Amino acid sequence: QAMNGREFEKTKQITKDLVVFPSVSDVSNEAISQFVADQLAALRFEVEWHQYVDSKVQTKVSLVAKRGQGSGGVAYLAHTDVVPAEDWSLDFCGPFEGKEKGQRLYGRGTCDMKGSLACALQAASSIDESSQKSPIYFVVTSDEEVGMLGAQLVNSKSKFFQEMVDEDTLGIVGEPTQLGIFHAHKGGQRLAVRARGRSAHTSTNDGINANYQLIPALTELLAIREESETNPKYRNSDFDPPTLSWNMTITNEPEAVNVTTSLAQVNLFLRTMPGVDHSPLLTAIKNLCAEHKLEMEIKDAVEPWQVPKDSAWIQEMLALAGHAESHSVCFATDAGILQRLKRMLICGPGDIQQAHRSDEWISFDQLSKGVDLFSRAFRQMTC
């Protein structure tokens, strides 16, 4: 059923309303969460409010909501936080205004993933609660962009999420896929290699530059990275690129050229994949650190996620969306944390190429098609 003009205008307006909240991950998302909770309550959803204070003493909120009774049903999963917008490059609108131009809606989060959330809210409003034979759930998390802490809290504390797990609810993660159906994504492993020295004024001999301890190890670290790229055992051809996509940055503290550097750190990030055991690489890094008297810290990890391509729910969603086959993506989502929910897939409006950009946008066409597909999916899974 095609969406009428009034429904489309409402979808655009909800997206704009969401974009206006500057919900960058390093500030509180309490205000936008209250807005989403109010939207859900107006649609007669019962809403769980899961709150915590992060390491920067910012209040963070994740929501889990339910409407309808029975077993199974469908869940839509999203997040309210967005990446920073200091590099915003458009002169006709700011990052948190939500402006239309040329069949597109511009603003931070329009694509990742406030437009998707607006589509799902509009889709839920199109379904008569009295026609539901099973529930519709919403899971709307915080801190997805910076460690998925909100999803971790939902996984451990939410009564409704436990109900979804017990009742085998279908979860649709609404990240931008141009409404393609995806059955797998990479995970992530962060770690740090660290050298310590002693700060002093560089006009003296009192300092110890930490870089001089770190630099001899870098060639060997690059060799391990090369191994991760070339050894077939670290590849999975279901992904493009099929490798762990090892990335490195180097941090110095302090950075002033007239102060001896007391901390030199290599920050490493690997995009882990289903079926690939990357632990030998971690062992090699550990041995390198021992040899060069460096510290190694293994930080947070998000597990890769995968369901069988021929799963009944994947095939059902492919038929609804009019696609022949499902695919895999190289970014991570809350699905990596919420894997106790066995029946999941990724499908949402917008293109990941348009996310996290200095001119982030989503097309009107994707918003319209997003509402249509979510409406049909919600109706088929619950009515």
Backbone torsions as a table, in degrees:
resi	resn	phi	psi	omega
1	GLN	NA	123.8	-176.9
2	ALA	-70.0	144.8	179.6
3	MET	-79.9	134.4	178.8
4	ASN	-81.1	169.9	-175.3
5	GLY	-61.3	-37.2	-179.2
6	ARG	-64.6	-42.4	178.3
7	GLU	-63.7	-39.5	-179.6
8	PHE	-66.4	-41.9	178.0
9	GLU	-61.9	-38.0	178.1
10	LYS	-65.3	-39.9	179.2
11	THR	-63.8	-45.3	177.1
12	LYS	-60.3	-41.4	-177.0
13	GLN	-67.4	-40.4	177.4
14	ILE	-62.2	-41.8	178.3
15	THR	-59.5	-46.9	178.7
16	LYS	-60.4	-43.7	179.8
17	ASP	-59.1	-37.7	179.0
18	LEU	-72.1	-40.6	-177.1
19	VAL	-64.9	-32.0	-178.3
20	VAL	-60.0	-28.2	176.7
21	PHE	-74.9	118.5	-179.2
22	PRO	-80.1	66.3	-169.1
23	SER	-86.3	49.9	173.4
24	VAL	-61.3	147.6	-170.4
25	SER	-60.3	-22.3	-176.7
26	ASP	-89.7	6.4	173.6
27	VAL	-124.2	172.5	-179.0
28	SER	-67.0	144.4	173.3
29	ASN	-109.1	20.2	-175.9
30	GLU	-62.8	-41.8	-176.3
31	ALA	-65.5	-45.9	179.7
32	ILE	-68.2	-33.6	177.6
33	SER	-64.7	-38.4	177.1
34	GLN	-64.5	-40.1	177.4
35	PHE	-60.7	-47.1	-179.7
36	VAL	-64.7	-41.3	178.5
37	ALA	-60.5	-40.4	178.7
38	ASP	-65.6	-40.6	176.7
39	GLN	-60.1	-45.1	-179.5
40	LEU	-67.1	-41.4	179.2
41	ALA	-62.2	-37.9	178.3
42	ALA	-64.6	-24.7	176.8
43	LEU	-92.9	12.8	176.1
44	ARG	69.1	31.4	170.9
45	PHE	-87.1	142.7	168.1
46	GLU	-86.8	129.7	-169.4
47	VAL	-117.1	126.0	168.7
48	GLU	-89.3	139.3	-178.4
49	TRP	-117.3	111.5	-177.9
50	HIS	-111.4	114.1	-170.7
51	GLN	-120.2	145.1	173.4
52	TYR	-151.8	168.0	176.7
53	VAL	-112.0	126.3	-174.9
54	ASP	-84.6	-175.6	-174.8
55	SER	-67.2	-17.8	177.1
56	LYS	-98.6	15.6	178.7
57	VAL	60.8	38.1	175.4
58	GLN	-106.0	134.5	178.0
59	THR	-74.3	126.6	179.3
60	LYS	-120.8	144.6	-175.5
61	VAL	-133.4	136.0	167.9
62	SER	-120.4	144.8	-177.9
63	LEU	-116.2	142.3	168.2
64	VAL	-132.0	126.6	-172.9
65	ALA	-130.6	155.4	-177.6
66	LYS	-143.7	138.9	169.6
67	ARG	-135.5	130.0	178.4
68	GLY	102.7	163.5	-178.3
69	GLN	-117.8	176.3	-180.0
70	GLY	100.4	-171.5	-177.6
71	SER	-110.3	169.2	176.6
72	GLY	71.3	-119.6	179.8
73	GLY	79.4	-161.2	-174.7
74	VAL	-137.0	146.7	176.5
75	ALA	-125.4	138.4	172.6
76	TYR	-106.7	130.9	-176.0
77	LEU	-118.4	131.5	-178.0
78	ALA	-148.3	179.5	172.7
79	HIS	-138.5	153.5	-177.8
80	THR	-100.8	-13.7	-179.3
81	ASP	-80.6	154.5	179.3
82	VAL	-131.1	163.9	177.5
83	VAL	-77.6	162.3	-179.2
84	PRO	-59.6	161.7	-175.8
85	ALA	-130.1	25.2	-179.5
86	GLU	-60.9	-27.0	-176.8
87	ASP	-94.4	15.2	-176.5
88	TRP	-54.2	131.3	-167.2
89	SER	-114.9	-3.1	-176.0
90	LEU	-86.5	138.9	-178.9
91	ASP	-94.5	-14.7	-178.2
92	PHE	-91.4	-7.3	175.2
93	CYS	-159.6	152.7	173.4
94	GLY	-84.4	171.8	-175.6
95	PRO	-67.5	-24.2	-174.9
96	PHE	-117.1	39.5	177.7
97	GLU	-111.0	-37.8	-177.9
98	GLY	70.6	78.4	-176.4
99	LYS	-114.0	144.4	178.8
100	GLU	-91.6	141.0	173.3
101	LYS	-162.8	123.3	173.8
102	GLY	57.7	48.7	178.1
103	GLN	65.4	25.0	175.9
104	ARG	-134.0	154.1	172.9
105	LEU	-114.7	120.8	-175.2
106	TYR	-102.5	146.7	175.1
107	GLY	151.1	153.6	178.1
108	ARG	-63.8	124.2	179.1
109	GLY	95.3	-8.5	179.2
110	THR	-55.2	-40.6	-178.9
111	CYS	-91.5	-43.1	-175.0
112	ASP	-122.4	92.2	-9.3
113	MET	-142.3	42.8	-176.8
114	LYS	-73.6	-31.4	173.8
115	GLY	-62.5	-41.4	178.1
116	SER	-63.3	-44.5	179.1
117	LEU	-62.0	-40.8	177.1
118	ALA	-60.9	-42.2	177.5
119	CYS	-59.1	-44.0	-177.8
120	ALA	-68.4	-39.6	177.1
121	LEU	-62.9	-43.4	178.5
122	GLN	-65.8	-39.0	178.2
123	ALA	-62.6	-42.4	179.3
124	ALA	-63.7	-34.8	-179.4
125	SER	-69.7	-19.2	-177.7
126	SER	-84.3	-6.9	-176.4
127	ILE	-105.7	124.9	179.4
128	ASP	-71.2	121.8	-178.1
129	GLU	-56.7	-34.4	-177.3
130	SER	-67.6	-18.3	179.2
131	SER	-88.7	-8.4	-177.9
132	GLN	-74.0	131.9	173.6
133	LYS	-104.0	-11.4	177.2
134	SER	-147.3	165.7	-169.2
135	PRO	-80.1	156.2	165.0
136	ILE	-109.2	131.1	178.0
137	TYR	-116.6	152.7	167.3
138	PHE	-124.2	134.5	171.4
139	VAL	-121.7	114.1	-174.4
140	VAL	-126.7	105.9	-166.7
141	THR	-102.3	167.0	172.2
142	SER	-105.1	161.8	169.8
143	ASP	57.9	27.3	176.7
144	GLU	-63.8	-33.8	-176.5
145	GLU	-76.7	-13.4	-173.2
146	VAL	-133.9	48.4	174.6
147	GLY	112.8	-4.3	173.1
148	MET	60.1	39.0	-178.9
149	LEU	-66.1	-35.2	178.9
150	GLY	-63.3	-42.7	178.2
151	ALA	-64.0	-36.4	177.2
152	GLN	-61.7	-40.3	178.7
153	LEU	-67.5	-42.3	176.9
154	VAL	-59.4	-44.3	-178.5
155	ASN	-60.2	-36.4	-174.5
156	SER	-94.1	-23.6	-169.3
157	LYS	-119.6	-20.1	-169.9
158	SER	-79.6	125.2	175.1
159	LYS	-67.0	-42.2	-179.1
160	PHE	-66.8	-37.5	178.6
161	PHE	-66.1	-40.7	176.7
162	GLN	-59.9	-38.5	177.1
163	GLU	-63.0	-42.0	177.4
164	MET	-59.9	-42.7	178.7
165	VAL	-63.2	-47.6	-177.0
166	ASP	-64.7	-35.5	-174.6
167	GLU	-96.0	4.5	176.1
168	ASP	59.1	46.4	177.8
169	THR	-68.0	146.8	174.3
170	LEU	-82.9	127.0	178.5
171	GLY	-105.3	125.2	175.7
172	ILE	-108.0	108.3	177.0
173	VAL	-83.3	115.0	-168.3
174	GLY	-86.3	28.6	178.0
175	GLU	-63.8	156.4	-174.8
176	PRO	-67.1	117.2	177.9
177	THR	-133.1	13.7	-170.7
178	GLN	55.8	30.2	179.3
179	LEU	65.3	18.9	167.0
180	GLY	-75.8	163.1	-177.9
181	ILE	-104.6	128.8	-175.9
182	PHE	-125.1	136.9	-173.8
183	HIS	-112.4	1.1	-177.6
184	ALA	-158.3	150.9	170.1
185	HIS	-146.6	158.7	176.6
186	LYS	-72.9	160.9	172.7
187	GLY	-104.9	-156.4	-179.7
188	GLY	-153.5	140.3	176.5
189	GLN	-130.6	119.8	177.3
190	ARG	-105.2	142.7	172.7
191	LEU	-153.9	164.8	-178.6
192	ALA	-134.6	141.9	171.7
193	VAL	-114.6	128.3	-165.9
194	ARG	-133.9	136.1	172.0
195	ALA	-118.3	143.8	-179.4
196	ARG	-121.8	137.9	175.3
197	GLY	-126.1	-142.4	179.2
198	ARG	-145.1	127.2	-179.5
199	SER	-75.0	144.9	173.5
200	ALA	-164.9	166.2	173.9
201	HIS	-67.1	134.2	-173.9
202	THR	-73.1	-4.7	174.3
203	SER	-79.1	-6.3	179.6
204	THR	-113.2	174.0	173.7
205	ASN	-102.5	19.9	-173.6
206	ASP	-83.7	-16.4	-175.8
207	GLY	-90.8	160.4	172.2
208	ILE	-126.0	113.5	-176.4
209	ASN	-78.8	116.9	-176.9
210	ALA	-64.5	-24.2	-179.9
211	ASN	-62.1	-32.9	-176.4
212	TYR	-68.8	-23.0	174.3
213	GLN	-83.7	-34.5	-176.5
214	LEU	-77.2	-40.7	-171.1
215	ILE	-55.9	-42.8	179.9
216	PRO	-60.7	-23.0	-178.5
217	ALA	-86.0	-13.7	-172.4
218	LEU	-66.8	-37.2	179.4
219	THR	-62.4	-42.5	178.8
220	GLU	-67.6	-36.8	178.0
221	LEU	-64.1	-39.7	176.8
222	LEU	-65.0	-33.6	177.9
223	ALA	-66.4	-38.9	176.8
224	ILE	-65.4	-40.7	177.4
225	ARG	-60.8	-41.9	178.5
226	GLU	-62.4	-39.0	176.0
227	GLU	-59.2	-40.4	-179.2
228	SER	-65.4	-26.7	-177.9
229	GLU	-87.4	-28.3	-169.6
230	THR	-109.0	-24.5	-178.3
231	ASN	-75.9	124.1	-177.1
232	PRO	-57.4	-26.3	-177.5
233	LYS	-70.1	-14.0	177.9
234	TYR	-102.9	21.9	-178.3
235	ARG	-119.6	150.7	172.6
236	ASN	-138.9	110.9	-171.8
237	SER	-71.6	-5.4	175.2
238	ASP	-71.1	-14.3	-175.8
239	PHE	-114.3	154.8	176.0
240	ASP	-133.8	106.0	6.0
241	PRO	-75.3	155.8	-174.9
242	PRO	-86.8	14.7	-174.3
243	THR	-111.8	178.6	-179.8
244	LEU	-77.1	-4.6	175.9
245	SER	49.0	45.9	-179.4
246	TRP	-55.7	125.7	177.1
247	ASN	-123.9	149.4	-177.5
248	MET	-133.3	138.6	165.7
249	THR	-129.6	157.7	-179.6
250	ILE	-122.9	130.3	-178.6
251	THR	-114.2	134.5	172.5
252	ASN	-119.8	137.5	173.5
253	GLU	-137.9	128.6	-12.6
254	PRO	-75.0	167.3	-177.0
255	GLU	-100.8	-5.2	-179.3
256	ALA	-63.7	134.5	-175.5
257	VAL	-72.9	-12.3	177.4
258	ASN	-101.5	14.8	175.7
259	VAL	-127.8	131.2	178.0
260	THR	-64.4	130.7	-178.1
261	THR	-68.4	123.9	-179.1
262	SER	-97.6	-15.0	178.6
263	LEU	-136.8	126.2	173.3
264	ALA	-126.0	122.3	-172.5
265	GLN	-134.6	133.2	170.9
266	VAL	-99.1	121.0	178.0
267	ASN	-98.2	124.4	-175.2
268	LEU	-116.2	141.7	176.3
269	PHE	-138.6	124.8	177.8
270	LEU	-116.0	135.3	175.4
271	ARG	-93.5	96.2	-174.4
272	THR	-70.9	157.4	-174.0
273	MET	-133.2	150.4	174.3
274	PRO	-57.9	137.2	176.0
275	GLY	79.2	4.1	179.5
276	VAL	-116.3	118.9	178.4
277	ASP	-91.1	106.3	-177.4
278	HIS	-94.0	4.0	-176.0
279	SER	-61.1	-33.4	176.0
280	PRO	-59.7	-30.9	177.3
281	LEU	-67.3	-41.2	178.1
282	LEU	-64.0	-38.3	177.7
283	THR	-64.4	-41.6	178.9
284	ALA	-63.0	-39.9	177.9
285	ILE	-66.8	-39.6	178.1
286	LYS	-61.2	-43.1	179.4
287	ASN	-66.5	-39.4	176.9
288	LEU	-60.6	-42.4	-179.8
289	CYS	-64.7	-39.6	178.5
290	ALA	-63.7	-41.2	-178.3
291	GLU	-65.1	-38.7	-175.6
292	HIS	-99.8	7.6	179.8
293	LYS	57.6	48.5	177.0
294	LEU	-109.5	157.4	174.8
295	GLU	-89.8	147.8	174.4
296	MET	-129.2	130.2	177.5
297	GLU	-125.1	120.4	173.9
298	ILE	-89.3	119.8	-174.6
299	LYS	-99.1	-159.0	-174.0
300	ASP	-62.6	150.7	178.9
301	ALA	-134.6	143.6	171.4
302	VAL	-116.0	126.9	-177.3
303	GLU	-70.0	143.9	169.6
304	PRO	-63.7	158.5	-176.8
305	TRP	-130.5	141.4	-179.5
306	GLN	-159.0	139.5	169.0
307	VAL	-126.1	159.0	-178.8
308	PRO	-61.7	138.1	179.7
309	LYS	-59.5	-32.4	-175.6
310	ASP	-91.9	13.9	177.4
311	SER	-57.1	144.5	-177.5
312	ALA	-58.7	-39.2	-177.4
313	TRP	-72.3	-30.6	174.3
314	ILE	-66.2	-45.0	-179.2
315	GLN	-65.2	-37.9	179.1
316	GLU	-65.1	-41.6	-179.0
317	MET	-72.3	-35.6	174.8
318	LEU	-58.8	-42.9	179.3
319	ALA	-63.9	-42.2	179.1
320	LEU	-62.6	-40.6	-175.9
321	ALA	-84.7	-11.5	179.6
322	GLY	75.9	33.4	179.3
323	HIS	-114.2	154.2	-177.0
324	ALA	-85.5	-34.4	-176.3
325	GLU	-149.9	158.5	177.3
326	SER	-94.6	168.1	-174.5
327	HIS	-137.6	-176.7	176.1
328	SER	-120.9	155.0	178.5
329	VAL	-122.6	158.7	-175.2
330	CYS	-99.3	-4.0	173.5
331	PHE	-93.6	165.3	180.0
332	ALA	-103.0	158.2	177.9
333	THR	-138.3	176.4	175.7
334	ASP	-59.6	-17.6	177.7
335	ALA	-57.5	-30.9	178.5
336	GLY	-62.8	-30.5	178.4
337	ILE	-88.0	-34.0	-171.1
338	LEU	-98.4	35.3	-173.3
339	GLN	-71.4	-8.2	173.6
340	ARG	-64.2	-22.6	172.8
341	LEU	-80.3	106.0	-168.4
342	LYS	-74.3	-36.3	-176.4
343	ARG	-96.0	96.5	178.2
344	MET	-135.8	159.9	171.9
345	LEU	-153.9	164.6	176.5
346	ILE	-112.6	128.0	178.6
347	CYS	-162.9	121.2	178.2
348	GLY	-160.0	162.5	179.4
349	PRO	-75.6	157.3	-179.9
350	GLY	94.0	163.8	-177.8
351	ASP	-114.8	130.6	-179.4
352	ILE	-57.8	-23.8	177.1
353	GLN	-66.0	-20.3	179.9
354	GLN	-95.3	-4.4	-178.8
355	ALA	-88.0	154.9	174.4
356	HIS	62.8	17.2	-178.3
357	ARG	-97.0	164.3	178.2
358	SER	-76.1	-3.8	175.4
359	ASP	-135.3	44.0	-172.7
360	GLU	-54.1	138.6	-179.2
361	TRP	-154.1	164.9	170.9
362	ILE	-136.2	144.1	-177.4
363	SER	-81.3	150.4	174.4
364	PHE	-58.3	-37.5	-178.9
365	ASP	-60.4	-42.4	179.9
366	GLN	-68.7	-37.9	176.6
367	LEU	-61.7	-45.7	-179.4
368	SER	-63.2	-47.3	179.9
369	LYS	-68.0	-30.7	178.3
370	GLY	-64.5	-45.5	177.3
371	VAL	-61.7	-43.2	-178.1
372	ASP	-61.4	-48.4	-177.5
373	LEU	-68.2	-44.3	178.7
374	PHE	-61.7	-40.4	179.5
375	SER	-61.1	-46.2	-179.5
376	ARG	-66.9	-38.1	179.0
377	ALA	-66.7	-47.9	-180.0
378	PHE	-59.0	-42.4	-177.3
379	ARG	-67.0	-45.0	-177.8
380	GLN	-66.8	-34.6	-176.3
381	MET	-83.1	-15.6	-172.6
382	THR	-126.4	-18.3	-172.3
383	CYS	-106.8	NA	NA
